[in-house]
Each structure stands twice: as structure tokens, then as C-alpha cells.
Amino acid sequence: MATTNIRNYTSEVPAEQSISRIEALIANFGAQNVSKAYEHGQCVRMTFTIIDPDSQMPLDIVLDPREDQVYSVLRGEGFKTDRQIQTLRQQARRTAWKNILDLLSIQLTMLRLQQRSILQSFLSETVDQRSGRPLHQIISAQRKLLPGANDAADVIDADNA
């Protein structure tokens, strides 16, 4: 994969600035209970609750930049020396959080323009409040809920009954 096809791979925006802007965006959108998880003094994940206007149910949204995965992809591009690796870890952090900020900004814009519902925009980031598992993992585990499953119509009809 060519690095030039990776969005924000040269971002110079500090991760902390992206995180701060993310927090401001979600607070202005009406998020509740915004929290950050830290490891080694750095924010590694943000969680917030937002009320789905369609169901009036609270949805817990987790923003996980997956810095290690970004690092692995960038590392595959040929950075080898210790200094390059340290610089690359910092770049991966900046890239990961900047991509979260960009995606979140687009998702919130689409919500404001009524192009998407909250669940449509945040399904991959929404977690089940009882189990703490991401909804997309629950759906994937329940093969009958996936498109093309033989009994998917039965599941949908049962939900509408």
C-alpha cells in the first residue's frame, strides 16, 4: 500500500489538539458523559453517551483510534532505524487521531443535514451497555443477522411483531 493513499499520514496536528477538537465537537452536539481512557499518560480512547432521537435511548459511543494498527501499516512502508521508529510512533498517533476527528466531523455534519441517523453514523463505534461489546461484533457473531442469512427475514419480522 502506498503511503500517499493514506489520509493524514503527514499530519503535523498534535494528537492532543485533535482530541480536544473531538471533545468540543461531541459536546456541542449534545454528548453526555464524555470520558477519556489513558495509558502511559496519553489518551488512547474516548467514550461518550448520546441520546438517539429516534428511540430516545442512550447510545454509548467509543472512539478508538487504533494507533498500533496505524503504526503497523506505516511501519510496513520502510521505516527501519530506532529514530525513525520513534518518529513513526508519534506520526501514527497524530494520523490516527486526526482521522478520527475528520470522520467524526463528517458524521456529525451528515447528522445535522439529516442524511444519516445516529445509529447509521455510529454503528461501528456503538457498544452494548450490558456487555460492553461493540454492536458490530454482536451482529457479526449472530450470523443470522448478516445480509444473505437464510433466516434474516424471520429475525426482522420477529423484531416488528
C-alpha positions as CSV (number, residue, x, y, z in Angstrom):
1,M,0.0,0.0,0.0
2,A,1.4,3.4,-0.9
3,T,1.6,5.8,1.9
4,T,0.3,8.6,-0.3
5,N,-3.0,6.8,-0.3
6,I,-3.3,7.1,3.5
7,R,-5.2,10.1,4.7
8,N,-3.3,12.4,7.1
9,Y,-0.2,10.3,7.1
10,T,1.9,13.6,7.1
11,S,-0.4,15.4,9.7
12,E,1.5,17.7,11.9
13,V,-1.5,18.4,14.1
14,P,-0.7,17.2,17.6
15,A,-2.9,14.3,18.8
16,E,-3.8,16.3,21.8
17,Q,-5.2,19.1,19.6
18,S,-7.3,16.6,17.6
19,I,-8.5,15.1,20.9
20,S,-9.5,18.5,22.2
21,R,-11.3,19.3,19.0
22,I,-13.1,16.0,19.1
23,E,-14.3,16.7,22.6
24,A,-15.6,20.1,21.6
25,L,-17.4,18.7,18.6
26,I,-19.2,16.0,20.6
27,A,-20.0,18.3,23.5
28,N,-21.5,20.8,21.1
29,F,-23.5,18.0,19.5
30,G,-25.1,17.2,22.9
31,A,-23.0,14.3,24.1
32,Q,-23.2,13.3,27.7
33,N,-20.7,11.6,30.0
34,V,-17.6,12.2,27.9
35,S,-14.6,10.3,29.2
36,K,-11.1,9.5,28.1
37,A,-9.0,6.4,28.8
38,Y,-5.3,6.9,29.4
39,E,-2.3,4.7,29.1
40,H,1.2,5.9,29.9
41,G,-0.1,9.5,30.3
42,Q,-1.7,9.6,26.8
43,C,-5.3,9.4,25.8
44,V,-5.9,6.2,23.9
45,R,-9.7,6.2,23.7
46,M,-12.7,8.4,24.2
47,T,-16.2,7.4,25.1
48,F,-19.4,9.4,25.2
49,T,-23.1,8.9,25.5
50,I,-25.6,10.4,23.2
51,I,-29.4,10.1,23.1
52,D,-30.8,8.6,19.9
53,P,-33.6,10.9,19.0
54,D,-35.4,8.1,17.1
55,S,-35.6,5.7,20.1
56,Q,-34.9,8.1,23.0
57,M,-32.3,5.5,24.1
58,P,-28.8,6.4,25.3
59,L,-26.1,5.1,23.0
60,D,-22.5,4.6,24.3
61,I,-20.0,5.5,21.5
62,V,-16.3,4.6,21.8
63,L,-13.8,6.4,19.6
64,D,-10.7,4.2,19.4
65,P,-8.0,5.5,17.0
66,R,-6.2,2.1,16.9
67,E,-2.8,3.7,17.0
68,D,-1.0,0.4,16.9
69,Q,-2.7,-0.7,13.7
70,V,-1.8,2.7,12.1
71,Y,1.8,2.3,13.2
72,S,1.9,-1.3,11.7
73,V,0.7,-0.1,8.3
74,L,3.1,2.9,8.3
75,R,6.0,0.7,9.5
76,G,5.4,-1.6,6.5
77,E,6.3,1.4,4.4
78,G,10.0,1.0,5.1
79,F,10.9,2.9,8.3
80,K,13.7,1.0,10.0
81,T,16.0,2.9,12.3
82,D,15.2,3.4,16.0
83,R,14.9,7.1,15.5
84,Q,12.6,6.5,12.5
85,I,10.5,4.1,14.5
86,Q,10.1,6.6,17.4
87,T,9.2,9.3,15.0
88,L,6.8,6.9,13.2
89,R,5.0,6.1,16.5
90,Q,4.4,9.8,17.1
91,Q,3.2,10.1,13.4
92,A,0.9,7.2,13.8
93,R,-0.7,8.8,16.9
94,R,-1.2,12.1,15.0
95,T,-2.6,10.3,12.0
96,A,-4.9,8.1,13.9
97,W,-6.5,10.9,16.0
98,K,-6.7,13.3,13.0
99,N,-8.6,10.6,11.0
100,I,-11.0,10.2,13.9
101,L,-11.5,14.0,14.0
102,D,-12.1,14.1,10.2
103,L,-14.5,11.2,10.3
104,L,-16.4,12.5,13.3
105,S,-16.8,15.9,11.7
106,I,-18.3,14.3,8.6
107,Q,-20.6,12.1,10.6
108,L,-21.9,15.0,12.7
109,T,-22.4,17.1,9.5
110,M,-24.4,14.3,7.9
111,L,-26.5,14.0,11.1
112,R,-27.2,17.8,11.1
113,L,-28.2,17.6,7.5
114,Q,-30.5,14.6,8.3
115,Q,-28.6,12.4,5.8
116,R,-28.0,9.7,8.4
117,S,-29.4,8.6,11.8
118,I,-27.1,8.4,14.8
119,L,-27.1,4.6,14.7
120,Q,-26.3,4.7,10.9
121,S,-23.4,7.0,11.6
122,F,-22.0,5.3,14.7
123,L,-22.9,1.6,14.5
124,S,-19.3,0.6,14.4
125,E,-18.5,2.7,17.4
126,T,-21.6,1.9,19.5
127,V,-21.2,-0.5,22.4
128,D,-23.9,-2.6,24.1
129,Q,-24.4,-1.1,27.6
130,R,-24.9,-4.5,29.2
131,S,-21.9,-6.4,27.8
132,G,-19.6,-3.6,26.7
133,R,-19.1,-5.3,23.4
134,P,-19.3,-3.3,20.1
135,L,-22.6,-3.8,18.3
136,H,-20.9,-4.7,15.1
137,Q,-19.2,-7.6,16.9
138,I,-22.5,-8.8,18.3
139,I,-24.1,-8.6,14.9
140,S,-21.2,-10.5,13.3
141,A,-21.4,-13.2,15.9
142,Q,-25.1,-13.6,15.2
143,R,-24.7,-14.8,11.6
144,K,-28.5,-14.9,11.1
145,L,-28.5,-11.1,11.3
146,L,-26.0,-10.6,8.5
147,P,-27.1,-9.9,4.9
148,G,-27.8,-13.1,3.0
149,A,-28.5,-15.3,6.0
150,N,-31.4,-17.7,5.4
151,D,-33.4,-16.7,8.5
152,A,-32.7,-12.9,8.4
153,A,-36.3,-12.2,7.4
154,D,-37.6,-14.2,10.4
155,V,-35.4,-12.1,12.7
156,I,-36.6,-8.8,11.2
157,D,-40.2,-10.0,11.4
158,A,-39.8,-11.0,15.0
159,D,-38.5,-7.6,15.9
160,N,-41.5,-5.9,14.3
161,A,-44.1,-8.2,16.0
